[in-house]
Amino acid sequence: MSNEHVTEPEVNETQNVSPLDDFDTAETVSTAPVSDDSILDFDDDPLSATSVSKKSLVIFFLIDTSGSMKGKKMGELNTVMEELIPEIRRVGEADTEVKVAVLTFSTEVRWMYSTPIPIEDFEWARLRASGVTSMGAAFKELNHRMSRNSFLNSPSLSFAPVIFLMTDGYPSDDYKEGLRELQTNSWYKFGLKAALGIGQEANDNILAEFTGSKDTVVHAYSGGQLAQMIKIIAVTSSQIGSKSMTLSDDTNHELGEEDVFAAKQKLLGQQIQELVSTQTDGDDVPFDTGW
């Protein structure tokens, strides 16, 4: 991976939400100052422990589209994401509106669509790989958009978001600076976070820094594993993220917001690891064979 310094262009604030004919011309965005939502800006119950008529859940996919993803990795990822969307449509309860937002990062940071799209209307735009791995820039952009003034402006009560990071290599920019900014964001703090390392070069320790736990980090070394891991993480995270949790624990003590978050994140880690342990590799050829 190159350590090339990345200069991001200015944010394009257009609101066109139709699929992009050529993803290489997708909206390119710049990083932005720390959001004004660095203080808690949720509704009264940020993790939705109460019952409301309609709640909103946004699933954020952060996807590495750098040059090292070119070929089988990107091809497999595109295929499994196309297959995944119908499965996510079945996730959640009847009173939950699920939306999807896709942020890609290579030399530039881009949103697939300029606003989160309801899962019923979402169409996957196939991705192409090129450039370096501007993960820190992606963290800054996510921090900027993950606010009530931008991507999380649903008029209804909201579940904390699901945030799913996928990458195959080491960041080429200062990811720690970007992560520090993101960590000030309350939606990030309470969101369900999971990460997938793709191929031999992905650094699971960096991914654990992002999620806060090694239990919510998995690794795929082949196309078959990639499909299995993406579906396990995306579906499991969405199911847990869209469920209301009881206000009392086994001792009948009221659960605070941090308790509800901790319970959901712990459950996510447990279920991911249980499901991963049941998967078999078969005769699938590793991505890096012959590279």
N, C-alpha and C positions, 0 to 999 in steps of 0.2 A: 504494500500500500504506500502510496506517495504521501509525504508530509506537506504537500503543496498548500500554501495559505489560500483560503477561499474568500473572495470578496463577493457578498451577495448583492444582487440588484435590488431595486426598490420594490415594495409590495404593490401588487396589482389588486385593487379592491373590487374588480368587476364581479358581478353576481350571476354569471352564466353557469347553470348547473346541468347542462346537457353533456352527454359523453363526448370525449375528445377524440376526433378522428385520428389524430397522430399524437401520441402522448409526449413525444419529444417537443411539442410546441405548447405543452401544458403551462398553466399559470406558474410562474416562478416568483418566489417570495423572499423577502429579506428577513433577517432576524430583527427583533424589536426589543425595546426596553422592557424591563420586568413589568408585568401586568399590574394594573391598579388593583386587581383582585388578589393580591398577595395576602390580604387578610381574608378570613373566612367569609365567603360570599354565597354560600349555599342557601337554600330555603331553610325554614326552621328545622327541618329534619333532613340533613344532607344525604344520609344513607337510606332514606325512605323507610323508616321503621313504622310509619303510619300508613293508613290506607287512603288513597285518593282516587278520583275517577280516572285519571290518565296520568301516567308518569313517563318521563323521557329517559332513555339510556343511549348515550353515544359511545360507539366502539371506535377507538382510534387505532389504526394500523400504521406503524412507522416502519417503512421498508427500505432497506439498503438496495440502491440500484447502481452501485459503483461498477467499474469495469470488471472486477473479479467475479461478479455475479453473472457475467455473460455466458451464454450457452445453456447447458443442462440445468443449472440452478435456476436461472430466470424462467426458462421454459417450464420447468416443473412447478415453480411458484405460481406462474400465471394460470396454469391448468388447475391447480388445487384451489386457488382463490375463486375461479369461475365455478367450481363445484361446491365451494363452501357457502356461497351466498344463499342458495335455496335452503341449506341446513340452518343458517342463522335466522331465516324468516320464520322458522318453526320454534325459535327460542323465545322465552319470555312469556309472561302471563297476558291475558286478554287486555288488561289495563295498562300495558306497557307499549310505548312507541319506541321502537329501536331504530337508530340512525347509524350510518357508517361514514367515517371520514378517513381518507387515506393520504398520508404524508410520505413522500419519497425523498431520499437524500442521496446525492452523489456529489458532483462538483457544485451543483445547485440544489436548492430545497424547493420542492413543488408539492402542491395539493392536487390530487386527481380531479376534485371538484372544488368549487369556490365556497361551498357550504356543506355541512353534513346532509346526506341524502337518506330519506326514509328507506328502510331495507326493502320494502315492497317495490320501490322504484329504482333501486340501485342496479347499475350495470357496470361490470368490471371492464376497465380500459386496459388492455394488455401493456405491460411495462417493458422498457428496453434498458439495457445496462451500458453505462459508460462513465468515465471520470473517476474521481476519488471519493473518499468516504467522509462526508461532512456531517458527522453525527452530532457534534456540539451545536452546529447551526440548526439542525433539526430540533434539538431540545429547546433552543431559544424560540424558534418559531412555534412549537407546540405550546410553550408557556404563554406566548402572546395571544394565540387563538383560543386557548382553553380558558375562556372567561365569559361572564354574563354579557359582556359587550360585543362578543364575537360568536364563536361556534356553540356556546352553551346558553343561548338566549331563549330557550323554550319557555313559553308562558306557564307551562304546567310544572309541578314539582319534578325534581330530577333525581335519579339515582346518580351516585358517583360514577364517573366514566370507567370504561375498560380500556386499558392502554397496552397494546401488544407490539413489541419491538422485534424485528427480524434483521439479522446482519450476518455477513460471512467473513468479516475481517476486523482489523484494528482501525479505530478512527484516525483520519488524517488531519483533523483539527483538534482544538482543545475541548474535548468532550467534557472534562471536569468543570470548566467554566460554565458551559451550557447547562450541565446537570445541576450546578449550584443555583442557577437562576430558576430552573424548573422546580427545584425543591422548595422554593418559596411559594409556589402556587398551591392553594388549598385543594383544588380539584385533583391535582397530582397526588397530594398527600393522602387523600381519602380514596383515590381511584384504585381499582384492581389492576395490578401491573404484572405482566408476564413477558418472557423473552425467549427467543429461539436462536441458537447459534447454528449456522449452516456451513458445513464443510470443516476441514482441518484447521483453518486459520482463525476461526471465530474464538473470541476470548470470553469464556463463561464468567470470569471474575468481573469483567467490565459489565456484563449483562446483569450480574447479581447486584452491582452497585446501583443499577437503574431500578431493578424491581425491589430491592431491599432484602431479598432472601434467595438462597440457592435453590430452595424447593420450587420456586416459580421460574426456573431456568431449565430448559431442555436443549438437546443437541441433535442435529440430524446430519448424518454422513452420507446419505444416499437419497435418491429421489423418492423411494418408497417410504423411508423414514420421514422425509420432509412432509409428504402428504399426511402421514399419520400424526405428526407432531402439531402441524398447523391446525388440523381439525380438532385435536384434543384440546389445545389451548384455547382456540377461538370459541368453540362450543361450550366448554366447561366454564370459561370466564364469563361468557354471556349469560349462561344459566344462573350462575351465582350472583352476578352483578344485577340481574333483573328481579331478584327475589327480595321481598321484604323480610326483615328479620325481627324476631320477637323482642319486645322491650325488656324482657326479664330473662335472666339466666337460670341455671339450676337452683340457685339459692333465692330466687324471686327478687333479686336486686335489680333496680332499673339500670339498663345499659346506656352508657353515654355514647356520643358519636364515635369516639376513638375506640371504644369497646366493640361497637358494631363493625367498624372497619377492620380491626384486628381479627375478629371472628371470621369475616368473609375472606380476608387475605390468607389466613391460616387454612381455612377450608379449601381454598383454591390450590394452595401448595400440596395439600394432602391428596386431593383428587387427581391433580396432574401427575404426581409421582406414582399413584396407584395405577392409573391408566397407562402410563408410559411403561411400567414394569410388565404389563401384559402383552406388549407389542413384540412381534418377532421380525427379524431382519430378512429372513428368507435368503434368496440368492441375489438380492439387489446389489448392483455394482456401485461402489462408493463414488461420489462426485469427483474426487481428486485422483482417481486411477488414471495413470498415463499423462498427468499434467506436469 
